[in-house]
Amino acid sequence: MVAKLPLPPYDSIDIIETAVEERVHHSDFFESLKENWIAQILSYRENSGNPCILNPLDLSVYISQRRVDEEIGNEPKARESTDPLERLAQRRKKSLIGLYQPDMDKDLHSILEIMRDKHRLPFCPCCGESGKPGTLDHYLPKSIYPELSVVVENLTPMCTDCQELKGNDVKDEDGNKIYIHPYYDPIELVLIELDIWPPYENPSAFIASVPNNIPEPLRSLVRRHIHEIDLVVRFEEFCSIEYSDLLSTLAEEQDDEGREAVSKTIRRFLNKAKKQSPNRWEAIFYRGILSNAHLLHYLEYTDLSEHLQDIE
């Protein structure tokens, strides 16, 4: 599940002001856009990146009549509009998106590299799965909000699976935002619950859910987020493997003299996992075991070696 992240220590306004200053081509467009571009960043911060409030900028407004007149009579390129103004807006959209691929000698290249590769996160903050996330996601897609392509508040580390599942939809059919924003939404208030169904030698299901005490609209937002990133299926597969490994570990130690109580072992595993995030998958898994008295009794008093051969 999503982990709360601190905002990046960079100023998006400085970044776009530098981008405008460095423009050689189409500088008139960027100068015309600059004031509202900054206003869009400020609005993003004020409204926590909420797509229900933030609308993409209409880029055609910032294209001069002189540029339109110069374009009249030119042949459109493949997949370009036949309307000169729309055609120029399409091209300037590509220009804004292209800022996300800066030259290696630019400060922005270093900033993006640090955010993408040097975040020191051992799990994906979008889903909670273990492993260093290797991509940066545009929370509001750059294909829809090209002016946000290099706004750091809009860039979050993400694993490849989540990136592919997320796509470009940011609102559901009822107009509600779909995804939790790891910089802004109070996800730290949510501790995902796990219900493990018997038989405990080979559980029939691992059911993750949002606690009933989470208030709206946060509760519904978390449920939409979980659904869209296919967390239930992905997490259940993880739990099945983790549970099998846990049974093997406990079985190996079951006959050791001075063996600590299973609940103490599980709590030790939980404490290690939740130091990084209370909703990384390992933390949810071990929290679910500790909350299940019948399962703890099974793990403590059953001869686990008799059941290891049944674990797939």
N, C-alpha and C positions, 0 to 999 in steps of 0.2 A: 504493500500500500504506500501511498504518498508520504514522503517525509518532509517536514518543514525545513526549508533552507533559508540561510541568510541571503539578503540581497547582495549582488555582486558589488565589489568596491570600486566601481567605475562610474563615470558620469556620462550618461547617454547624450546629454546636451552638448558636452565638450566634443564627443565623438562626431555628432552630425555637423557641428560648427566647423570642425576640421575638414570634414568631407566636402562641405560647401566651398571652403577656402581653396581646396585642392582641385576643384573641378576645372578642367580645361575645356572639355566639350560640354555644351548645353548648360553653361554656367548661369545663363539668364533664367532657365527653368528652376535651378536649385536656389538661386537667390530669391525668386518669387515664392518658392515653396517654404523657405526657411522659417518664417515667423509661425506659420500654421503647423509646420513640422514640430517645432519646439512646443507649441501649444498641445499637440497630440501626445507628446511624451508626458507633459505635465498632467494631462487628462488621464493618461494610462496609469500614472502613479496614484492620482487621486481616486480613481475608480478600480484600482487593483486589477487592471487588465481585463475587466469584465466585458465580454463581447455583447452582452445585452445592453450595454450603455455606449460602448465605443463603436463608432462607424468608420469605415475606411475613408481616407481622404479621396476626393474626386480630383484626380491628377490633371484632368483637362482644364481645370480652372487656372492652372499655373503656366499654361502654354500660351505664349504671346500670339497676337494676330499676325505679326510679321512671320513667325515660324509657320503658321498655318498657310499664309499666302505663298510662302516659298515651297510648301509641300504640294500645293494644288498642281495637278498635272503630272505628278510623279506616279510611277506604277507601284502599287503595294507589293510588298514581299509576300512570300508564302504564309498563309494563315493570318495575314493582316487585314484590318478593316479597309473598306473602300473609301470610307469617310476620312479626310485628311486629319481632322482634329482627333478622332478616335485612334487613328493610326499612330499619331505622335504620342498620345497618352499611353498606348501599348508599349511603345519604345522606351518611354521614360519610366514605365513600370519595370521594365527589364533593367534599366540603369540603376534603379533603387535596389532591386533584388541583387544586382551585381556587386553592390557594396559589401555583401556578405562574403565575397571572395577577394579580399584585399591582397595587394602585392606583399611579398614576404618582408620587405623592408619597412612596412608601415606599422605604426603602433597598434592599429586595430588588429592586424594579423597576430601579434603577440597576445593581445587581450583575448581573442577568440580561441587561440591555442591553449591558453591557461584555463579558460572556462571549460573547454572540451576535454582536455587531457590531464590537467594538473589539479583537479578538484579534490582528489584524495577520497572520493566516495567509494566504498566497497560494495555498494548496492545501488540499484536504480531507484531514484527518488519518486518515480512515477508509479512503480508497481511494488517495490520492496524486494525484488529478486536479487540474490547475491551475484556479485560480479561487477567489475568496474564498467559503468556506462560509457560508451565510446562515441556518442553523438550528442549534438546540441539540438534541442527541439525549439521551434518557434511556437510558443504557446498560442498566440494568434498567428495563423499561417501567413508567411510572407507572400504567398500567391494571392491572398485576399487583402492583406495589410502590408503592401511592399514598403511603406514608409517606416515599418517597424523591423525591417530586416536586420538592422544592427543596433537595435535598442536592447541593452543588456538585460533590462527588467523582463524582456520578452523571451529570453534565451535560457533554457534550463537543460542540465545534463539528462540524458535518457538512454535506455538500452535500445538495441535495434528492434527487438520484438515490439516494444511499446510504440516506437517511432512508426513502424509499419502499420500497426493497428489504429493509431490515432487519426491519421489522415487529415483532411482539411475541414471537417465538420466541427464547429465550435458550439452550436446550439442544436437542441433537439427539435422535434416537430412542434412542440408547444412553446418554443422560444426560450427555454431554460438553458443555461450554460451547462456543458457536458462535463468538463474536466476541472479537477482541482488545480489551483495555481499554487505550486510549492513555495513561492515567495510570499504570498498574501493570505491564502485561506487558512483558517485556524485548525488545520488537520491534527495539530498536537493534542486537541481535545478528544480525538477519536481513537479508541483502542479497539481494533478489529477483534471480534470474538471468533473462536473456533470450537465447533462441536464435533467430537470424534465418536462415531457410532460403532457399537459392537457388531460382531465378535472381536475382542481386542487382540486375539492372535493374528488377525488379518482384518482390520476395520472395513466395514462396508461403505463408509463415506467419511469425508472430511469436509464439513460445511462451514465456510467462512461467512460472517454476517456483520452488519453494522449494529452496534448496541442500541437498544430501545431508548436509552436515556439521552441520545444525541438529538438536540433540538432541530427543528426545521428552520431554514431551508438547507442547513448543512447535511442533515441526514440523507435527504433526497439527492443532493449533489454527490455525496460519496457513493451512493448506490448506482448512480448513472456512470460515474467514473469507473467503478468496479466492472460494470457490464461492458463498457466500451473497450477496455483493455483486456477483456477475456480473462480476468483475474481468477475466477472460480475454477475454470478448467486447468489453468497453468499452476495455480497454487495447490490444487488437489494432487496433481502429479508430483509436485515437490514433496508434499506431506507423505505420500505413499513411500517414497524413497527414504525420506528422513526417518520415518517411523521404523522401517525395516532396519536401518542402520542403528537406531536407538535400541531396538530389541537385541540386536547382536552385541552391542556394547554392554548392555545390562546383563545379558546372559553370561558373557565372559567374566564379569565381576561378581556374579551372584554368590559364588561359593567362597569368595575371599574373606578371610577373617578381618574383622573391623570394618567391613563394608559400610559406607554411609547410607542413610536412608535414601530411597529413590527420590523422594520429594526434595531432598537437599541437593541431590545431583541435578535434578531438573531445574531447580531454582538457580543453581550455579550457571547452567547453560543459558537460562533466560537472562540473567544479569549481564552476561557477556554480550548477548545479542542486542539487548535493548539500550546499551550504552551508545550504540550508533543510531538506532531509531527504534521506538517502541512498536513500529509497524513494519520492520523488515521481516521477511518471511520466517526466519528462525525464531524471532521474538513472538510472533503470533502463534507459531506451532507450540512452543514450550509453555506459553501462557495458557493455551487451550488444554494442555495436559494437566497443569497445576490446578485448573478450575474444575477438573473432572475427578471427583473422589473415587468413583468406581474404577476408573482407569488406573489411578494411583495405587489402589488396593491390588488390582491385578498385577501391575508391574512389580509391586513390593513382595507379594506372597506366592505368585505362580512360578512353577518351574519353567522358566522361559525356554530352556534348551529343548523341551519337548515340542515346542511350536515353531522353532526356527525353520524347519524343513518346509513348513507350509507357507512361508513368506515368499511372495513372488518379487 
